[in-house]
Amino acid sequence: ESFGHTCVSAAEEVADNCEVLYEKACGEVIAGTSDMLCKCRRQPGAVPPGPAAPSPPPPSASLSCASRSTWPDLKDGITCEACTALVQTAPYGGRCDRYCESF
């Protein structure tokens, strides 16, 4: 079930970290790797999972996403800034748009 996330950006990382090696469009396959950096955003009005919704972000916040501790298929639990995480490619065909839409 999706909770309204969409892809903002996709990239290959340098060495299992948050440093970008190269960027791709969200719908492009990141091939030849077991992981990818995906930045996901919750669509305005989407209802987050869990018992209570968090307070709305201040107007200056540009991205809103579910707590990264709830994101599926993180690689070694690696999360980065601004709603970005290192995730497994295989379950999503190497595409961040499919990853972000999965939760």
HUDA-V836992 format. One record per helix or strand of 2 or more residues. SS is the DSSP state (helix for helix, strand for strand). FROM is the first residue (numbers start at 0). LEN is the number of residues. Records with the same first field share a line. If there is no record, write none. Layout:
# HUDA-V836992
SS: FROM-LEN ; FROM-LEN
This chain:
# HUDA-V836992
strand: 4-9 ; 19-5 ; 34-8 ; 73-6 ; 83-5
helix: 67-3 ; 89-3 ; 95-6
